[in-house]
Amino acid sequence: MAKAAVKTAVAGPSVERRPAVAGQSLSATGVTLAVLPPAERISLRAPDASIAALSKALGIALPLRPKTSAAKAGRTALWLGPDEWLVIDESGKDPLADCAKISALHSAVGISHRNVAVSVTGPAAATTINAGCPQDLSLDAFPIGAASRTILGKVEIVLLRTAADAFRVECWRSFSDYVFTFLSEAARDAAA
C-alpha cells in the first residue's frame, strides 16, 4: 500500500526591495534631494503598428515625440527613442503584466530592480543638475513633462521635469551612490 505524500508549505524567501541609497535626503539652500520610493518600471520597445494596443493596455497614450512624456493615475511613460519608452508606475500596478495581455509585437522588460530615482526640487534644482548635465534645462528648452536620456557626470541618467522647479533623475542602481553624492555636492555648491 502506497503512502500518500504529505505536502508541506514552505515559506519562500522574504525579499524586500530597497534602493541602494534608500532613505537618503539632503536639503540645502534652494534645493532638496530625496531618494524616491521603489516603483515598477519597464523598458518598452515596439513598432508603430503596436503603439495603439500598448497605449490601451497601459492606460496611457505612449508619447510619440522626442523629449516628451505622458502621465496618468500614477503611471508615466517617457519617450526615449523612436520605438523606445521607459514606463514608471508608482501606483503599485504592474505595467509588465499589462503588456503581457496583448499580442501586438513588442518587447517589455522589467527593470524595477535595476533603477533608482532621486527627486531634485527647489529653485536651484536646474542649477544643481546642470553641474554635471550639459542639457539646457531652462523652461523654454526643457518644459514641464520633458524627458530625455542624458548624462550626469560620468553616468547615464533619464531626466524628467515634473514641475517648474522639480526633476526626477532615474539611474541604474549600481550608479545610485555616485549620482546621489554628485547631486549632493552640486546642491551644496548651488547654495553657496
CYANA upper distance limits for C-alpha pairs under 8 A (distance plus 0.5 A):
 17 ARG  CA     38 PRO  CA      7.85
 17 ARG  CA    113 HIS  CA      7.84
 18 ARG  CA     22 ALA  CA      6.60
 18 ARG  CA     38 PRO  CA      7.67
 19 PRO  CA     38 PRO  CA      7.52
 19 PRO  CA    116 VAL  CA      6.63
 19 PRO  CA    173 ARG  CA      7.47
 20 ALA  CA    116 VAL  CA      8.35
 20 ALA  CA    173 ARG  CA      6.89
 20 ALA  CA    174 SER  CA      8.26
 20 ALA  CA    176 SER  CA      7.25
 20 ALA  CA    177 ASP  CA      7.65
 21 VAL  CA     35 VAL  CA      7.40
 21 VAL  CA    176 SER  CA      7.16
 21 VAL  CA    177 ASP  CA      6.75
 21 VAL  CA    180 PHE  CA      8.34
 22 ALA  CA     35 VAL  CA      6.72
 22 ALA  CA     36 LEU  CA      8.48
 22 ALA  CA     37 PRO  CA      8.34
 23 GLY  CA     34 ALA  CA      7.95
 23 GLY  CA     35 VAL  CA      6.60
 24 GLN  CA     34 ALA  CA      6.61
 24 GLN  CA     35 VAL  CA      6.30
 25 SER  CA     32 THR  CA      7.85
 25 SER  CA     33 LEU  CA      5.72
 25 SER  CA     34 ALA  CA      4.76
 25 SER  CA     35 VAL  CA      6.86
 26 LEU  CA     32 THR  CA      6.17
 26 LEU  CA     33 LEU  CA      5.54
 26 LEU  CA     34 ALA  CA      7.12
 26 LEU  CA    184 SER  CA      7.31
 27 SER  CA     31 VAL  CA      6.59
 27 SER  CA     32 THR  CA      4.90
 27 SER  CA     33 LEU  CA      6.89
 28 ALA  CA     32 THR  CA      6.74
 28 ALA  CA    187 ALA  CA      6.83
 28 ALA  CA    188 ARG  CA      6.58
 28 ALA  CA    191 ALA  CA      6.57
 29 THR  CA    188 ARG  CA      8.31
 29 THR  CA    190 ALA  CA      8.36
 29 THR  CA    191 ALA  CA      5.32
 30 GLY  CA    122 GLY  CA      5.75
 30 GLY  CA    123 PRO  CA      5.69
 30 GLY  CA    124 ALA  CA      5.44
 30 GLY  CA    125 ALA  CA      7.90
 30 GLY  CA    190 ALA  CA      8.29
 30 GLY  CA    191 ALA  CA      6.83
 31 VAL  CA    120 VAL  CA      7.31
 31 VAL  CA    121 THR  CA      5.98
 31 VAL  CA    122 GLY  CA      4.94
 31 VAL  CA    123 PRO  CA      6.90
 31 VAL  CA    124 ALA  CA      5.77
 31 VAL  CA    125 ALA  CA      6.06
 31 VAL  CA    128 THR  CA      8.27
 31 VAL  CA    187 ALA  CA      6.81
 31 VAL  CA    191 ALA  CA      8.19
 32 THR  CA    119 SER  CA      8.31
 32 THR  CA    120 VAL  CA      6.31
 32 THR  CA    121 THR  CA      5.75
 32 THR  CA    122 GLY  CA      6.78
 32 THR  CA    125 ALA  CA      8.27
 32 THR  CA    187 ALA  CA      8.38
 33 LEU  CA    118 VAL  CA      7.18
 33 LEU  CA    119 SER  CA      6.09
 33 LEU  CA    120 VAL  CA      5.31
 33 LEU  CA    121 THR  CA      7.14
 33 LEU  CA    183 LEU  CA      8.24
 33 LEU  CA    184 SER  CA      7.90
 34 ALA  CA    118 VAL  CA      6.03
 34 ALA  CA    119 SER  CA      5.78
 34 ALA  CA    120 VAL  CA      7.43
 35 VAL  CA    116 VAL  CA      8.12
 35 VAL  CA    117 ALA  CA      6.51
 35 VAL  CA    118 VAL  CA      4.90
 35 VAL  CA    119 SER  CA      6.86
 36 LEU  CA    116 VAL  CA      8.04
 36 LEU  CA    117 ALA  CA      5.95
 36 LEU  CA    118 VAL  CA      6.03
 36 LEU  CA    119 SER  CA      7.03
 37 PRO  CA    117 ALA  CA      8.32
 38 PRO  CA     90 GLU  CA      8.25
 38 PRO  CA    112 SER  CA      8.17
 38 PRO  CA    116 VAL  CA      7.80
 39 ALA  CA     88 ILE  CA      7.12
 39 ALA  CA     89 ASP  CA      6.27
 39 ALA  CA     90 GLU  CA      5.47
 39 ALA  CA     91 SER  CA      8.39
 39 ALA  CA     92 GLY  CA      7.73
 39 ALA  CA    112 SER  CA      6.94
 40 GLU  CA     88 ILE  CA      6.29
 40 GLU  CA     89 ASP  CA      5.51
 40 GLU  CA     90 GLU  CA      7.04
 40 GLU  CA     92 GLY  CA      7.56
 40 GLU  CA     93 LYS  CA      7.86
 40 GLU  CA     94 ASP  CA      6.86
 40 GLU  CA     95 PRO  CA      7.75
 40 GLU  CA    110 GLY  CA      8.30
 40 GLU  CA    111 ILE  CA      8.16
 40 GLU  CA    112 SER  CA      5.48
 41 ARG  CA     86 LEU  CA      7.55
 41 ARG  CA     87 VAL  CA      5.99
 41 ARG  CA     88 ILE  CA      5.01
 41 ARG  CA     89 ASP  CA      6.72
 41 ARG  CA     95 PRO  CA      7.76
 41 ARG  CA    110 GLY  CA      6.51
 41 ARG  CA    111 ILE  CA      5.90
 41 ARG  CA    112 SER  CA      5.12
 42 ILE  CA     86 LEU  CA      6.46
 42 ILE  CA     87 VAL  CA      5.79
 42 ILE  CA     88 ILE  CA      7.30
 42 ILE  CA     95 PRO  CA      7.39
 42 ILE  CA     96 LEU  CA      6.95
 42 ILE  CA    108 ALA  CA      6.64
 42 ILE  CA    109 VAL  CA      5.80
 42 ILE  CA    110 GLY  CA      4.99
 42 ILE  CA    111 ILE  CA      5.81
 42 ILE  CA    112 SER  CA      7.35
 43 SER  CA     84 GLU  CA      7.90
 43 SER  CA     85 TRP  CA      6.61
 43 SER  CA     86 LEU  CA      5.46
 43 SER  CA     87 VAL  CA      7.06
 43 SER  CA    107 SER  CA      8.42
 43 SER  CA    108 ALA  CA      6.19
 43 SER  CA    109 VAL  CA      5.73
 43 SER  CA    110 GLY  CA      7.05
 43 SER  CA    111 ILE  CA      7.15
 44 LEU  CA     84 GLU  CA      6.16
 44 LEU  CA     85 TRP  CA      5.62
 44 LEU  CA     86 LEU  CA      6.70
 44 LEU  CA     87 VAL  CA      7.70
 44 LEU  CA    106 HIS  CA      7.76
 44 LEU  CA    107 SER  CA      6.22
 44 LEU  CA    108 ALA  CA      5.06
 44 LEU  CA    109 VAL  CA      7.10
 45 ARG  CA     83 ASP  CA      5.90
 45 ARG  CA     84 GLU  CA      5.06
 45 ARG  CA     85 TRP  CA      7.04
 45 ARG  CA    106 HIS  CA      6.22
 45 ARG  CA    107 SER  CA      5.58
 45 ARG  CA    108 ALA  CA      7.02
 46 ALA  CA     50 SER  CA      6.63
 46 ALA  CA     51 ILE  CA      7.31
 46 ALA  CA     83 ASP  CA      5.82
 46 ALA  CA     84 GLU  CA      7.24
 46 ALA  CA    105 LEU  CA      6.97
 46 ALA  CA    106 HIS  CA      4.94
 46 ALA  CA    107 SER  CA      6.88
 47 PRO  CA     51 ILE  CA      7.38
 47 PRO  CA     83 ASP  CA      6.36
 47 PRO  CA    105 LEU  CA      7.75
 47 PRO  CA    106 HIS  CA      7.64
 48 ASP  CA     83 ASP  CA      7.82
 49 ALA  CA    104 ALA  CA      8.49
 50 SER  CA     54 LEU  CA      6.69
 50 SER  CA    104 ALA  CA      5.84
 50 SER  CA    105 LEU  CA      6.53
 50 SER  CA    106 HIS  CA      7.49
 51 ILE  CA     55 SER  CA      6.42
 51 ILE  CA     62 LEU  CA      7.43
 52 ALA  CA     56 LYS  CA      6.73
 52 ALA  CA     61 ALA  CA      8.26
 53 ALA  CA     57 ALA  CA      6.70
 53 ALA  CA    102 ILE  CA      7.73
 53 ALA  CA    104 ALA  CA      7.22
 54 LEU  CA     58 LEU  CA      6.50
 54 LEU  CA     62 LEU  CA      8.34
 54 LEU  CA     99 CYS  CA      7.00
 54 LEU  CA    102 ILE  CA      7.96
 54 LEU  CA    104 ALA  CA      8.09
 55 SER  CA     59 GLY  CA      6.39
 55 SER  CA     60 ILE  CA      5.73
 55 SER  CA     61 ALA  CA      5.28
 55 SER  CA     62 LEU  CA      6.07
 56 LYS  CA     60 ILE  CA      7.14
 56 LYS  CA     61 ALA  CA      7.79
 57 ALA  CA     98 ASP  CA      6.14
 57 ALA  CA     99 CYS  CA      6.69
 57 ALA  CA    101 LYS  CA      7.95
 57 ALA  CA    102 ILE  CA      7.74
 58 LEU  CA     95 PRO  CA      6.85
 58 LEU  CA     98 ASP  CA      6.43
 58 LEU  CA     99 CYS  CA      7.34
 59 GLY  CA     72 LYS  CA      8.22
 60 ILE  CA     70 ALA  CA      7.53
 60 ILE  CA     71 ALA  CA      7.45
 60 ILE  CA     72 LYS  CA      6.81
 60 ILE  CA     75 ARG  CA      8.11
 60 ILE  CA     76 THR  CA      8.31
 60 ILE  CA     77 ALA  CA      8.03
 61 ALA  CA     70 ALA  CA      7.25
 62 LEU  CA     69 SER  CA      8.22
 62 LEU  CA     70 ALA  CA      7.23
 62 LEU  CA     77 ALA  CA      6.63
 62 LEU  CA     78 LEU  CA      8.25
 62 LEU  CA     79 TRP  CA      8.08
 62 LEU  CA     85 TRP  CA      8.28
 63 PRO  CA     68 THR  CA      6.64
 63 PRO  CA     69 SER  CA      6.15
 63 PRO  CA     70 ALA  CA      6.59
 63 PRO  CA     77 ALA  CA      7.52
 63 PRO  CA     78 LEU  CA      7.37
 63 PRO  CA     79 TRP  CA      6.27
 64 LEU  CA     68 THR  CA      8.07
 64 LEU  CA     79 TRP  CA      7.26
 64 LEU  CA     82 PRO  CA      7.86
 65 ARG  CA     79 TRP  CA      7.42
 65 ARG  CA     82 PRO  CA      8.41
 66 PRO  CA     79 TRP  CA      6.67
 66 PRO  CA     80 LEU  CA      7.61
 66 PRO  CA     81 GLY  CA      7.43
 66 PRO  CA     82 PRO  CA      8.33
 66 PRO  CA    148 SER  CA      8.35
 67 LYS  CA     78 LEU  CA      8.36
 67 LYS  CA     79 TRP  CA      6.85
 67 LYS  CA     80 LEU  CA      7.92
 67 LYS  CA    146 ALA  CA      5.55
 67 LYS  CA    147 ALA  CA      5.17
 67 LYS  CA    148 SER  CA      5.85
 68 THR  CA     78 LEU  CA      6.79
 68 THR  CA     79 TRP  CA      6.21
 68 THR  CA    145 GLY  CA      6.64
 68 THR  CA    146 ALA  CA      5.33
 68 THR  CA    147 ALA  CA      5.95
 68 THR  CA    148 SER  CA      8.34
 69 SER  CA     76 THR  CA      7.40
 69 SER  CA     77 ALA  CA      5.98
 69 SER  CA     78 LEU  CA      4.84
 69 SER  CA     79 TRP  CA      6.44
 69 SER  CA    145 GLY  CA      6.04
 69 SER  CA    146 ALA  CA      6.72
 69 SER  CA    147 ALA  CA      6.70
 70 ALA  CA     76 THR  CA      6.12
 70 ALA  CA     77 ALA  CA      5.83
 70 ALA  CA     78 LEU  CA      7.20
 70 ALA  CA    145 GLY  CA      7.75
 71 ALA  CA     75 ARG  CA      6.11
 71 ALA  CA     76 THR  CA      4.73
 71 ALA  CA     77 ALA  CA      6.94
 72 LYS  CA     76 THR  CA      7.03
 73 ALA  CA     91 SER  CA      7.82
 74 GLY  CA     89 ASP  CA      6.33
 74 GLY  CA     90 GLU  CA      5.67
 74 GLY  CA     91 SER  CA      5.50
 75 ARG  CA     87 VAL  CA      7.65
 75 ARG  CA     88 ILE  CA      6.17
 75 ARG  CA     89 ASP  CA      4.78
 75 ARG  CA     90 GLU  CA      6.68
 75 ARG  CA     91 SER  CA      7.43
 76 THR  CA     87 VAL  CA      6.18
 76 THR  CA     88 ILE  CA      5.69
 76 THR  CA     89 ASP  CA      6.90
 77 ALA  CA     85 TRP  CA      6.83
 77 ALA  CA     86 LEU  CA      6.22
 77 ALA  CA     87 VAL  CA      4.88
 77 ALA  CA     88 ILE  CA      6.91
 78 LEU  CA     85 TRP  CA      5.84
 78 LEU  CA     86 LEU  CA      5.65
 78 LEU  CA     87 VAL  CA      6.85
 78 LEU  CA    147 ALA  CA      6.65
 78 LEU  CA    148 SER  CA      8.26
 78 LEU  CA    160 LEU  CA      8.49
 79 TRP  CA     84 GLU  CA      6.86
 79 TRP  CA     85 TRP  CA      5.27
 79 TRP  CA     86 LEU  CA      7.33
 79 TRP  CA    147 ALA  CA      7.49
 79 TRP  CA    148 SER  CA      7.86
 80 LEU  CA     84 GLU  CA      5.83
 80 LEU  CA     85 TRP  CA      5.70
 80 LEU  CA     86 LEU  CA      7.42
 80 LEU  CA    147 ALA  CA      8.27
 80 LEU  CA    148 SER  CA      6.69
 80 LEU  CA    149 ARG  CA      6.89
 81 GLY  CA     85 TRP  CA      7.43
 87 VAL  CA     95 PRO  CA      7.94
 89 ASP  CA     93 LYS  CA      6.97
 89 ASP  CA     94 ASP  CA      7.73
 89 ASP  CA     95 PRO  CA      7.50
 94 ASP  CA     98 ASP  CA      7.05
 95 PRO  CA     99 CYS  CA      6.74
 96 LEU  CA    100 ALA  CA      6.78
 96 LEU  CA    108 ALA  CA      6.91
 96 LEU  CA    109 VAL  CA      7.61
 96 LEU  CA    110 GLY  CA      6.87
 97 ALA  CA    101 LYS  CA      7.22
 98 ASP  CA    102 ILE  CA      8.27
 99 CYS  CA    108 ALA  CA      7.49
111 ILE  CA    115 ASN  CA      7.11
113 HIS  CA    173 ARG  CA      8.01
114 ARG  CA    172 TRP  CA      6.01
114 ARG  CA    173 ARG  CA      5.87
114 ARG  CA    174 SER  CA      8.43
115 ASN  CA    170 GLU  CA      6.92
115 ASN  CA    171 CYS  CA      5.95
115 ASN  CA    172 TRP  CA      4.95
115 ASN  CA    173 ARG  CA      5.50
116 VAL  CA    170 GLU  CA      6.28
116 VAL  CA    171 CYS  CA      6.06
116 VAL  CA    172 TRP  CA      6.62
116 VAL  CA    173 ARG  CA      5.88
116 VAL  CA    176 SER  CA      7.00
117 ALA  CA    168 ARG  CA      6.98
117 ALA  CA    169 VAL  CA      5.95
117 ALA  CA    170 GLU  CA      4.95
117 ALA  CA    171 CYS  CA      6.91
118 VAL  CA    168 ARG  CA      6.32
118 VAL  CA    169 VAL  CA      5.64
118 VAL  CA    170 GLU  CA      7.11
118 VAL  CA    180 PHE  CA      7.95
119 SER  CA    166 ALA  CA      7.62
119 SER  CA    167 PHE  CA      6.23
119 SER  CA    168 ARG  CA      5.20
119 SER  CA    169 VAL  CA      6.75
120 VAL  CA    125 ALA  CA      6.09
120 VAL  CA    166 ALA  CA      6.19
120 VAL  CA    167 PHE  CA      5.69
120 VAL  CA    168 ARG  CA      6.93
120 VAL  CA    169 VAL  CA      7.98
121 THR  CA    125 ALA  CA      5.70
121 THR  CA    165 ASP  CA      6.16
121 THR  CA    166 ALA  CA      4.72
121 THR  CA    167 PHE  CA      6.85
122 GLY  CA    165 ASP  CA      5.72
122 GLY  CA    166 ALA  CA      6.89
123 PRO  CA    165 ASP  CA      6.07
124 ALA  CA    128 THR  CA      6.58
124 ALA  CA    165 ASP  CA      8.11
124 ALA  CA    187 ALA  CA      8.12
124 ALA  CA    190 ALA  CA      7.00
124 ALA  CA    191 ALA  CA      8.15
125 ALA  CA    129 ILE  CA      6.87
125 ALA  CA    165 ASP  CA      6.57
125 ALA  CA    166 ALA  CA      6.93
125 ALA  CA    167 PHE  CA      7.83
125 ALA  CA    187 ALA  CA      8.34
126 ALA  CA    130 ASN  CA      6.46
126 ALA  CA    137 LEU  CA      6.55
126 ALA  CA    138 SER  CA      8.20
126 ALA  CA    165 ASP  CA      7.73
127 THR  CA    131 ALA  CA      6.94
127 THR  CA    190 ALA  CA      7.05
128 THR  CA    183 LEU  CA      6.95
128 THR  CA    186 ALA  CA      5.54
128 THR  CA    187 ALA  CA      5.66
128 THR  CA    189 ASP  CA      8.41
128 THR  CA    190 ALA  CA      6.58
129 ILE  CA    133 CYS  CA      6.43
129 ILE  CA    152 LEU  CA      7.90
129 ILE  CA    183 LEU  CA      7.28
129 ILE  CA    186 ALA  CA      7.86
130 ASN  CA    134 PRO  CA      6.69
130 ASN  CA    135 GLN  CA      7.64
130 ASN  CA    136 ASP  CA      8.47
130 ASN  CA    137 LEU  CA      8.00
131 ALA  CA    153 GLY  CA      8.50
131 ALA  CA    186 ALA  CA      6.50
132 GLY  CA    151 ILE  CA      7.89
132 GLY  CA    152 LEU  CA      5.15
132 GLY  CA    153 GLY  CA      5.00
133 CYS  CA    150 THR  CA      7.80
133 CYS  CA    151 ILE  CA      6.16
133 CYS  CA    152 LEU  CA      5.24
133 CYS  CA    153 GLY  CA      7.11
134 PRO  CA    151 ILE  CA      8.19
135 GLN  CA    150 THR  CA      8.36
136 ASP  CA    141 ALA  CA      6.68
136 ASP  CA    142 PHE  CA      7.36
137 LEU  CA    141 ALA  CA      6.77
137 LEU  CA    142 PHE  CA      5.64
138 SER  CA    142 PHE  CA      6.23
138 SER  CA    143 PRO  CA      7.89
139 LEU  CA    143 PRO  CA      5.01
139 LEU  CA    144 ILE  CA      7.72
139 LEU  CA    164 ALA  CA      7.46
142 PHE  CA    146 ALA  CA      6.04
142 PHE  CA    147 ALA  CA      8.46
142 PHE  CA    161 ARG  CA      7.92
143 PRO  CA    161 ARG  CA      7.45
143 PRO  CA    164 ALA  CA      7.95
144 ILE  CA    161 ARG  CA      5.65
144 ILE  CA    162 THR  CA      6.13
144 ILE  CA    163 ALA  CA      5.81
144 ILE  CA    164 ALA  CA      6.59
145 GLY  CA    160 LEU  CA      6.99
145 GLY  CA    161 ARG  CA      5.84
145 GLY  CA    162 THR  CA      6.30
145 GLY  CA    163 ALA  CA      8.12
146 ALA  CA    160 LEU  CA      6.28
146 ALA  CA    161 ARG  CA      6.05
147 ALA  CA    158 VAL  CA      7.60
147 ALA  CA    159 LEU  CA      5.92
147 ALA  CA    160 LEU  CA      4.83
147 ALA  CA    161 ARG  CA      7.04
148 SER  CA    158 VAL  CA      6.13
148 SER  CA    159 LEU  CA      5.94
148 SER  CA    160 LEU  CA      7.32
149 ARG  CA    156 GLU  CA      7.56
149 ARG  CA    157 ILE  CA      6.31
149 ARG  CA    158 VAL  CA      4.83
149 ARG  CA    159 LEU  CA      6.82
150 THR  CA    156 GLU  CA      6.26
150 THR  CA    157 ILE  CA      5.99
150 THR  CA    158 VAL  CA      6.59
150 THR  CA    159 LEU  CA      7.60
151 ILE  CA    155 VAL  CA      5.96
151 ILE  CA    156 GLU  CA      4.92
151 ILE  CA    157 ILE  CA      5.92
151 ILE  CA    158 VAL  CA      8.45
152 LEU  CA    156 GLU  CA      6.88
152 LEU  CA    157 ILE  CA      6.98
152 LEU  CA    179 VAL  CA      7.89
153 GLY  CA    182 PHE  CA      8.10
155 VAL  CA    175 PHE  CA      7.72
155 VAL  CA    179 VAL  CA      8.35
156 GLU  CA    171 CYS  CA      7.32
157 ILE  CA    169 VAL  CA      6.98
157 ILE  CA    170 GLU  CA      6.01
157 ILE  CA    171 CYS  CA      5.35
157 ILE  CA    172 TRP  CA      8.20
158 VAL  CA    169 VAL  CA      6.45
158 VAL  CA    170 GLU  CA      5.49
158 VAL  CA    171 CYS  CA      7.10
159 LEU  CA    167 PHE  CA      7.40
159 LEU  CA    168 ARG  CA      6.39
159 LEU  CA    169 VAL  CA      5.40
159 LEU  CA    170 GLU  CA      6.88
160 LEU  CA    167 PHE  CA      6.03
160 LEU  CA    168 ARG  CA      5.59
160 LEU  CA    169 VAL  CA      7.14
161 ARG  CA    166 ALA  CA      6.49
161 ARG  CA    167 PHE  CA      4.87
161 ARG  CA    168 ARG  CA      6.88
162 THR  CA    166 ALA  CA      5.92
162 THR  CA    167 PHE  CA      5.84
162 THR  CA    168 ARG  CA      7.30
163 ALA  CA    167 PHE  CA      7.47
171 CYS  CA    175 PHE  CA      7.07
171 CYS  CA    176 SER  CA      6.74
171 CYS  CA    179 VAL  CA      8.08
172 TRP  CA    176 SER  CA      6.79
175 PHE  CA    179 VAL  CA      6.67
176 SER  CA    180 PHE  CA      6.47
177 ASP  CA    181 THR  CA      6.49
178 TYR  CA    182 PHE  CA      6.44
179 VAL  CA    183 LEU  CA      6.58
180 PHE  CA    184 SER  CA      6.50
181 THR  CA    185 GLU  CA      6.73
182 PHE  CA    186 ALA  CA      6.69
183 LEU  CA    187 ALA  CA      6.42
184 SER  CA    188 ARG  CA      6.81
185 GLU  CA    189 ASP  CA      6.77
186 ALA  CA    190 ALA  CA      6.54
187 ALA  CA    191 ALA  CA      6.65
188 ARG  CA    192 ALA  CA      6.90
